[in-house]
Amino acid sequence: MLSRVRDFFDRHLSAAPSAQGDDQHAIELATAALLVEVMRIDDQTTPAEYAAVQHAIRTKFNLTEPEARQLIELAEEEVRQATDYYQFTSMINQRFTQAQKERVLELMWRIAYADAAIDPHERHLLRKIAALLHIPDSANLAAKLRARDSAAAERAQADPKRTD
């Protein structure tokens, strides 16, 4: 598994492998794994959720569509093999600023809102991740509201007759 991850990042993301590059790749995979977990936590991955994960990964890591799909596959495998979320959140806590952690949480909320409904499993996961990332409730709520508003605006733009 680790060799697949290194191969992916060596091919697509770094000009020269280094210890610092490995750290960056690990944090990118950890972030992608959390995004993927939101998508799959309710056992009903919708096309809208997958598209939201792919868009978040492409935007955050500046990847092409095929690269994003490969990273999602790697992240899905990581999530399946994980026994808890600490392996992902501890890395994010060590390397991200508070603002960066809040942005990751907002991306997670955005994925949860992609299908226009928050499942109780998604809500529980997001509260848990916010706690593991040491994000205060007020910042979690602000991220949730920004994500909700963004998702509603995108749905309204896609279908002007819709009113959710």
GUFI-42547 format. One line per 10 residues: their letters; for each residue y negated, z negated, x negated of N, C-alpha, C, O. Coordinates in Angstrom, 1 decimal, m for minus. Layout:
A	Y Z X Y Z X Y Z X Y Z X  ...
***
This chain:
MLSRVRDFFD	1.2 0.0 m0.8 0.0 0.0 0.0 m1.3 0.0 m0.9 m2.2 0.8 m0.7  m1.3 m0.9 m1.8 m2.5 m1.0 m2.7 m2.7 0.3 m3.4 m3.9 0.7 m3.6  m1.7 1.0 m3.8 m1.9 2.3 m4.5 m2.5 3.3 m3.6 m3.3 4.1 m4.0  m2.1 3.3 m2.3 m2.6 4.2 m1.3 m4.1 4.0 m1.2 m4.9 4.9 m1.1  m4.5 2.7 m1.1 m5.9 2.3 m1.0 m6.7 2.8 m2.2 m7.7 3.4 m2.1  m6.2 2.5 m3.4 m6.9 2.9 m4.6 m7.0 4.4 m4.7 m8.0 5.0 m5.1  m5.9 5.1 m4.4 m5.9 6.6 m4.4 m7.0 7.1 m3.5 m7.7 8.0 m3.8  m7.0 6.6 m2.3 m8.1 7.0 m1.3 m9.4 6.9 m1.9 m10.2 7.8 m1.9  m9.8 5.7 m2.3 m11.1 5.4 m2.8 m11.4 6.2 m4.1 m12.5 6.7 m4.3  m10.4 6.4 m5.0 m10.6 7.2 m6.2 m11.0 8.6 m5.8 m11.8 9.2 m6.4
RHLSAAPSAQ	m10.2 9.2 m4.9 m10.5 10.5 m4.5 m11.8 10.8 m3.7 m12.4 11.8 m3.9  m12.2 9.8 m2.9 m13.3 10.1 m2.0 m14.6 9.3 m2.2 m15.6 9.8 m1.8  m14.5 8.2 m2.9 m15.7 7.4 m2.9 m16.3 7.1 m4.3 m17.5 6.7 m4.3  m15.5 7.2 m5.3 m16.1 6.8 m6.6 m15.9 7.9 m7.6 m14.9 8.6 m7.7  m16.9 8.0 m8.5 m16.8 8.9 m9.6 m16.0 8.4 m10.7 m15.2 9.1 m11.3  m16.1 7.1 m11.0 m15.3 6.5 m12.0 m14.8 5.1 m11.6 m15.6 4.3 m11.2  m13.5 4.9 m11.6 m13.0 3.7 m11.1 m13.4 2.5 m12.1 m13.5 2.7 m13.3  m13.7 1.4 m11.5 m14.1 0.2 m12.3 m13.8 m1.0 m11.5 m13.4 m1.0 m10.3  m13.9 m2.2 m12.2 m13.7 m3.4 m11.5 m14.7 m3.6 m10.4 m14.3 m4.1 m9.3  m15.9 m3.2 m10.6 m17.0 m3.3 m9.6 m16.6 m2.3 m8.5 m16.8 m2.6 m7.3
GDDQHAIELA	m16.1 m1.1 m8.8 m15.7 m0.2 m7.8 m14.6 m0.7 m6.9 m14.6 m0.5 m5.7  m13.6 m1.4 m7.6 m12.5 m2.0 m6.8 m13.0 m3.0 m5.9 m12.5 m3.1 m4.7  m14.0 m3.8 m6.3 m14.6 m4.8 m5.4 m15.2 m4.1 m4.2 m15.1 m4.6 m3.1  m16.0 m3.1 m4.5 m16.7 m2.3 m3.4 m15.6 m1.8 m2.4 m15.8 m1.8 m1.2  m14.6 m1.2 m3.0 m13.5 m0.6 m2.1 m12.9 m1.7 m1.3 m12.6 m1.5 m0.1  m12.6 m2.8 m1.9 m12.0 m3.9 m1.1 m12.9 m4.4 0.0 m12.4 m4.7 1.1  m14.2 m4.5 m0.2 m15.1 m4.9 0.9 m15.2 m3.9 2.0 m15.3 m4.2 3.1  m15.1 m2.6 1.6 m15.2 m1.5 2.6 m13.9 m1.6 3.4 m14.0 m1.4 4.7  m12.8 m1.8 2.8 m11.5 m1.9 3.6 m11.5 m3.1 4.5 m11.0 m3.0 5.6  m12.0 m4.2 4.0 m12.1 m5.5 4.8 m12.9 m5.2 6.0 m12.6 m5.6 7.1
TAALLVEVMR	m14.1 m4.6 5.8 m15.0 m4.3 6.9 m14.3 m3.4 7.9 m14.4 m3.6 9.1  m13.7 m2.3 7.4 m13.1 m1.4 8.3 m11.9 m2.0 9.1 m11.7 m1.7 10.2  m11.2 m3.0 8.4 m10.1 m3.7 9.1 m10.6 m4.5 10.3 m10.0 m4.5 11.3  m11.8 m5.2 10.1 m12.3 m5.9 11.2 m12.8 m5.0 12.4 m12.6 m5.3 13.5  m13.3 m3.9 12.0 m13.7 m2.9 13.0 m12.5 m2.4 13.8 m12.6 m2.3 15.0  m11.5 m2.1 13.1 m10.3 m1.6 13.7 m9.6 m2.6 14.6 m9.1 m2.3 15.6  m9.7 m3.9 14.1 m9.1 m5.0 14.9 m9.8 m5.1 16.3 m9.1 m5.4 17.3  m11.1 m4.9 16.4 m11.7 m5.0 17.7 m11.2 m3.9 18.6 m11.0 m4.1 19.8  m11.0 m2.7 18.0 m10.5 m1.5 18.8 m9.1 m1.8 19.3 m8.8 m1.4 20.4  m8.2 m2.5 18.6 m6.8 m2.6 19.0 m6.5 m3.9 19.6 m5.4 m4.1 20.1
IDDQTTPAEY	m7.4 m4.9 19.6 m7.1 m6.3 20.1 m6.6 m6.3 21.5 m5.8 m7.2 21.8  m7.1 m5.5 22.4 m6.7 m5.5 23.8 m5.6 m4.6 24.1 m5.2 m4.4 25.3  m4.9 m4.1 23.1 m3.8 m3.2 23.3 m4.1 m1.9 24.1 m3.1 m1.3 24.7  m5.3 m1.6 24.3 m5.7 m0.4 25.0 m6.8 0.3 24.2 m8.0 0.2 24.6  m6.5 1.0 23.2 m7.4 1.8 22.4 m7.9 3.0 23.2 m7.1 3.9 23.5  m9.2 3.0 23.5 m9.7 4.2 24.2 m10.3 5.2 23.3 m10.6 4.8 22.1  m10.4 6.4 23.7 m11.1 7.4 22.8 m12.5 7.0 22.4 m13.0 7.3 21.3  m13.2 6.3 23.4 m14.6 5.9 23.1 m14.6 4.8 22.0 m15.5 4.8 21.1  m13.6 3.9 22.0 m13.5 2.9 21.0 m13.2 3.5 19.6 m13.8 3.2 18.6  m12.2 4.5 19.6 m11.9 5.1 18.3 m13.1 5.9 17.8 m13.4 5.8 16.6
AAVQHAIRTK	m13.8 6.6 18.7 m15.0 7.3 18.2 m16.1 6.3 17.7 m16.8 6.7 16.7  m16.2 5.2 18.3 m17.2 4.2 17.8 m16.8 3.6 16.5 m17.6 3.5 15.6  m15.5 3.4 16.2 m15.0 2.9 14.9 m15.3 4.0 13.9 m15.8 3.8 12.8  m14.9 5.2 14.2 m15.1 6.3 13.3 m16.6 6.5 13.0 m16.9 6.7 11.8  m17.4 6.5 14.0 m18.9 6.6 13.7 m19.4 5.5 12.8 m20.2 5.7 11.9  m19.0 4.3 13.1 m19.4 3.1 12.3 m19.0 3.2 10.9 m19.8 3.0 10.0  m17.8 3.6 10.7 m17.2 3.8 9.3 m17.9 4.9 8.6 m18.3 4.8 7.4  m18.1 6.1 9.3 m18.7 7.2 8.6 m20.1 6.9 8.2 m20.6 7.2 7.1  m20.8 6.2 9.1 m22.2 5.8 8.9 m22.4 4.8 7.8 m23.2 4.9 6.9  m21.6 3.7 7.9 m21.7 2.6 7.0 m21.3 3.0 5.6 m21.9 2.5 4.6
FNLTEPEARQ	m20.3 3.8 5.4 m19.8 4.2 4.1 m20.1 5.6 3.7 m19.6 6.0 2.6  m20.8 6.3 4.5 m21.2 7.7 4.2 m20.0 8.6 3.9 m19.9 9.2 2.8  m19.1 8.6 4.8 m17.8 9.4 4.7 m17.8 10.6 5.6 m18.6 10.7 6.6  m17.0 11.6 5.2 m16.8 12.7 6.1 m15.8 12.3 7.2 m15.2 11.2 7.1  m15.7 13.1 8.2 m14.7 12.8 9.3 m13.3 12.6 8.8 m12.7 11.6 9.2  m12.8 13.5 8.0 m11.4 13.3 7.5 m11.3 12.0 6.6 m10.2 11.3 6.7  m12.3 11.7 5.8 m12.2 10.5 5.0 m12.3 9.3 5.9 m11.5 8.3 5.6  m13.1 9.3 6.9 m13.1 8.2 7.9 m11.8 8.0 8.6 m11.3 6.8 8.7  m11.1 9.1 9.0 m9.8 9.0 9.6 m8.8 8.3 8.7 m8.0 7.5 9.1  m8.9 8.7 7.4 m7.9 8.1 6.4 m8.2 6.7 6.2 m7.3 5.9 6.1
LIELAEEEVR	m9.5 6.3 6.1 m9.8 4.9 6.0 m9.4 4.1 7.2 m8.9 2.9 7.1  m9.5 4.6 8.4 m9.1 4.0 9.6 m7.6 3.7 9.6 m7.1 2.7 9.9  m6.8 4.7 9.1 m5.4 4.6 9.0 m5.0 3.5 8.0 m4.2 2.7 8.3  m5.7 3.4 6.9 m5.5 2.4 5.9 m5.8 1.0 6.5 m5.1 0.0 6.3  m6.9 0.9 7.2 m7.4 m0.3 7.8 m6.4 m0.8 8.9 m6.1 m2.0 9.0  m5.9 0.2 9.7 m4.9 m0.2 10.7 m3.6 m0.8 10.0 m3.1 m1.7 10.5  m3.2 m0.2 8.9 m2.1 m0.7 8.2 m2.3 m2.1 7.7 m1.5 m3.0 7.7  m3.5 m2.3 7.1 m3.9 m3.6 6.6 m3.9 m4.7 7.8 m3.4 m5.8 7.6  m4.4 m4.3 8.9 m4.5 m5.2 10.0 m3.1 m5.6 10.5 m2.8 m6.7 10.8  m2.2 m4.6 10.6 m0.8 m4.8 11.0 m0.1 m5.8 10.0 0.7 m6.6 10.5
QATDYYQFTS	m0.4 m5.7 8.7 0.2 m6.6 7.8 m0.4 m7.9 7.6 0.2 m8.8 7.0  m1.6 m8.1 8.1 m2.4 m9.3 7.9 m1.8 m10.4 8.8 m1.3 m10.2 9.9  m1.8 m11.6 8.3 m1.4 m12.8 9.0 m2.6 m13.5 9.7 m2.4 m14.3 10.6  m3.8 m13.3 9.2 m5.0 m13.9 9.8 m6.2 m13.0 9.4 m6.0 m12.0 8.7  m7.4 m13.5 9.8 m8.6 m12.7 9.5 m9.3 m13.2 8.2 m10.2 m12.6 7.8  m8.8 m14.4 7.7 m9.5 m15.0 6.6 m9.6 m14.1 5.4 m10.6 m14.0 4.7  m8.5 m13.3 5.1 m8.5 m12.4 4.0 m9.6 m11.4 4.1 m10.1 m10.9 3.0  m10.0 m11.0 5.3 m11.1 m10.1 5.4 m12.5 m10.8 5.4 m13.4 m10.4 4.7  m12.6 m11.9 6.2 m13.9 m12.6 6.3 m14.3 m13.3 5.0 m15.5 m13.4 4.7  m13.3 m13.8 4.3 m13.7 m14.5 3.0 m14.3 m13.5 2.0 m15.2 m13.9 1.3
MINQRFTQAQ	m13.8 m12.3 2.0 m14.3 m11.3 1.1 m15.8 m10.9 1.5 m16.7 m10.8 0.7  m15.9 m10.8 2.8 m17.3 m10.4 3.3 m18.2 m11.6 3.1 m19.4 m11.3 2.7  m17.8 m12.8 3.3 m18.6 m14.0 3.0 m19.1 m14.0 1.6 m20.2 m14.4 1.3  m18.2 m13.7 0.7 m18.5 m13.8 m0.8 m19.5 m12.7 m1.2 m20.3 m12.9 m2.1  m19.5 m11.5 m0.6 m20.2 m10.4 m1.1 m21.4 m9.9 m0.2 m22.2 m9.2 m0.7  m21.4 m10.3 1.0 m22.5 m9.8 1.9 m23.6 m10.9 2.1 m23.3 m12.1 2.1  m24.8 m10.4 2.3 m25.9 m11.3 2.7 m25.7 m11.7 4.2 m24.8 m11.1 4.8  m26.4 m12.6 4.6 m26.4 m13.0 6.0 m26.7 m11.8 6.9 m26.0 m11.6 7.9  m27.7 m11.1 6.6 m28.1 m9.9 7.4 m27.0 m8.9 7.4 m26.7 m8.3 8.4  m26.3 m8.7 6.3 m25.2 m7.7 6.3 m24.0 m8.2 7.1 m23.4 m7.4 7.8
KERVLELMWR	m23.8 m9.5 7.1 m22.7 m10.0 7.9 m23.0 m9.9 9.4 m22.2 m9.5 10.2  m24.3 m10.1 9.7 m24.7 m9.9 11.1 m24.6 m8.5 11.6 m24.3 m8.2 12.7  m24.9 m7.6 10.6 m24.8 m6.1 11.0 m23.3 m5.7 11.2 m23.0 m5.0 12.1  m22.4 m6.3 10.4 m20.9 m6.0 10.6 m20.6 m6.6 12.0 m19.8 m5.9 12.8  m21.0 m7.8 12.4 m20.7 m8.3 13.7 m21.3 m7.4 14.8 m20.6 m7.2 15.8  m22.5 m6.9 14.6 m23.1 m6.0 15.6 m22.3 m4.8 15.8 m22.1 m4.3 16.9  m21.8 m4.2 14.7 m20.9 m3.0 14.7 m19.6 m3.4 15.5 m19.1 m2.6 16.3  m19.1 m4.6 15.3 m17.9 m5.0 16.0 m18.2 m5.1 17.5 m17.4 m4.6 18.4  m19.3 m5.7 17.9 m19.7 m5.7 19.3 m19.9 m4.3 19.9 m19.5 m4.1 21.0  m20.5 m3.4 19.1 m20.7 m2.1 19.5 m19.4 m1.4 19.9 m19.3 m0.7 20.9
IAYADAAIDP	m18.3 m1.6 19.1 m17.0 m1.1 19.3 m16.4 m1.7 20.6 m15.8 m1.0 21.4  m16.6 m3.0 20.8 m16.1 m3.6 22.0 m16.8 m3.1 23.3 m16.2 m2.9 24.3  m18.1 m2.7 23.2 m18.8 m2.2 24.3 m18.6 m0.7 24.5 m19.1 m0.1 25.5  m17.9 0.0 23.6 m17.8 1.4 23.6 m17.1 1.9 24.9 m17.4 3.0 25.4  m16.2 1.1 25.5 m15.5 1.5 26.7 m16.2 0.9 27.9 m15.6 0.9 29.0  m17.4 0.3 27.8 m18.2 m0.2 28.9 m17.6 m1.5 29.5 m18.1 m1.9 30.5  m16.6 m2.1 28.8 m16.1 m3.3 29.4 m15.6 m4.2 28.2 m14.9 m3.7 27.3  m16.0 m5.5 28.2 m15.6 m6.4 27.2 m14.3 m7.2 27.7 m14.4 m7.9 28.7  m13.2 m7.0 27.0 m12.0 m7.6 27.3 m12.1 m9.1 26.8 m12.7 m9.3 25.8  m11.4 m10.0 27.5 m11.4 m11.4 27.0 m10.9 m11.6 25.6 m11.4 m12.4 24.8
HERHLLRKIA	m9.9 m10.7 25.2 m9.4 m10.8 23.9 m10.5 m10.3 22.8 m10.6 m10.9 21.8  m11.3 m9.3 23.2 m12.3 m8.9 22.3 m13.4 m10.0 22.2 m13.9 m10.2 21.1  m13.8 m10.6 23.3 m14.8 m11.6 23.3 m14.3 m12.8 22.4 m15.1 m13.3 21.6  m13.1 m13.2 22.5 m12.5 m14.3 21.7 m12.5 m13.9 20.3 m12.9 m14.7 19.4  m12.1 m12.7 19.9 m12.0 m12.2 18.6 m13.4 m12.3 17.9 m13.6 m12.7 16.8  m14.4 m11.8 18.7 m15.7 m11.7 18.1 m16.3 m13.1 17.9 m17.1 m13.3 16.9  m16.1 m14.0 18.8 m16.5 m15.4 18.6 m15.9 m16.0 17.3 m16.5 m16.7 16.5  m14.6 m15.7 17.2 m13.8 m16.2 16.0 m14.4 m15.6 14.7 m14.6 m16.4 13.8  m14.6 m14.3 14.7 m15.1 m13.7 13.5 m16.5 m14.2 13.2 m16.8 m14.4 12.0  m17.3 m14.4 14.2 m18.7 m14.9 14.0 m18.6 m16.3 13.3 m19.4 m16.5 12.4
ALLHIPDSAN	m17.7 m17.1 13.8 m17.5 m18.4 13.2 m17.0 m18.3 11.7 m17.5 m19.0 10.8  m16.1 m17.4 11.5 m15.5 m17.3 10.1 m16.6 m16.7 9.2 m16.5 m16.9 8.0  m17.5 m15.9 9.7 m18.6 m15.3 8.9 m19.8 m16.3 8.8 m20.8 m15.9 8.2  m19.7 m17.4 9.4 m20.8 m18.4 9.4 m22.1 m17.8 10.0 m23.2 m18.0 9.5  m21.9 m17.1 11.1 m23.0 m16.6 11.9 m23.4 m17.5 13.0 m22.5 m17.8 13.9  m24.6 m18.0 13.1 m25.0 m18.9 14.2 m24.9 m18.2 15.5 m24.9 m17.0 15.7  m24.7 m19.0 16.6 m24.5 m18.5 17.9 m25.7 m17.7 18.3 m25.5 m16.7 19.0  m26.9 m18.1 17.9 m28.1 m17.3 18.3 m28.0 m15.9 17.7 m28.4 m14.9 18.4  m27.6 m15.8 16.5 m27.5 m14.4 15.8 m26.4 m13.6 16.4 m26.5 m12.4 16.6  m25.3 m14.3 16.8 m24.2 m13.6 17.4 m24.6 m13.1 18.8 m24.3 m11.9 19.1
LAAKLRARDS	m25.3 m13.9 19.6 m25.8 m13.4 20.9 m26.8 m12.2 20.7 m26.7 m11.3 21.4  m27.7 m12.3 19.7 m28.6 m11.2 19.5 m27.9 m9.9 19.1 m28.2 m8.9 19.6  m26.9 m10.0 18.2 m26.1 m8.9 17.9 m25.3 m8.3 19.1 m25.3 m7.1 19.3  m24.8 m9.2 19.9 m24.1 m8.7 21.1 m25.1 m8.0 22.1 m24.7 m6.9 22.6  m26.3 m8.5 22.3 m27.2 m7.9 23.2 m27.7 m6.5 22.6 m27.9 m5.6 23.4  m28.0 m6.5 21.3 m28.4 m5.2 20.7 m27.2 m4.1 20.9 m27.5 m3.0 21.3  m26.0 m4.5 20.7 m24.9 m3.6 20.8 m24.7 m3.2 22.3 m24.5 m2.0 22.6  m24.9 m4.1 23.2 m24.7 m3.8 24.6 m25.8 m2.8 25.1 m25.5 m1.8 25.7  m27.0 m3.1 24.6 m28.2 m2.2 25.0 m28.0 m0.8 24.4 m28.3 0.2 25.0  m27.5 m0.8 23.1 m27.3 0.5 22.5 m26.2 1.3 23.1 m26.3 2.5 23.4
AAAERAQADP	m25.1 0.6 23.5 m24.0 1.3 24.2 m24.4 1.8 25.6 m24.1 2.9 25.9  m25.2 1.0 26.3 m25.7 1.5 27.6 m26.6 2.7 27.5 m26.6 3.6 28.3  m27.5 2.6 26.5 m28.4 3.8 26.2 m27.6 5.0 25.9 m28.0 6.1 26.4  m26.6 4.9 25.1 m25.8 6.1 24.8 m25.1 6.6 26.0 m25.0 7.9 26.2  m24.5 5.7 26.8 m23.8 6.2 28.0 m24.8 6.9 29.0 m24.5 7.9 29.6  m26.0 6.3 29.1 m27.0 6.9 30.0 m27.5 8.3 29.5 m27.7 9.2 30.3  m27.6 8.4 28.2 m28.0 9.7 27.6 m26.9 10.7 27.9 m27.1 11.9 28.1  m25.6 10.3 27.7 m24.5 11.2 28.0 m24.3 11.6 29.4 m23.9 12.7 29.7  m24.6 10.6 30.3 m24.5 10.8 31.8 m25.7 10.2 32.5 m25.6 9.0 32.9  m26.8 10.9 32.7 m28.0 10.4 33.2 m27.8 9.8 34.6 m28.6 9.0 35.1
KRTD	m26.8 10.2 35.4 m26.5 9.7 36.7 m25.9 8.3 36.8 m25.9 7.6 37.8  m25.3 8.0 35.6 m24.6 6.7 35.5 m25.6 5.5 35.4 m26.6 5.6 34.8  m25.2 4.4 36.1 m26.0 3.2 36.0 m25.2 2.0 35.8 m24.7 1.4 36.8  m24.9 1.7 34.5 m24.2 0.5 34.3 m25.1 m0.5 33.6 m24.7 m1.6 33.3
***
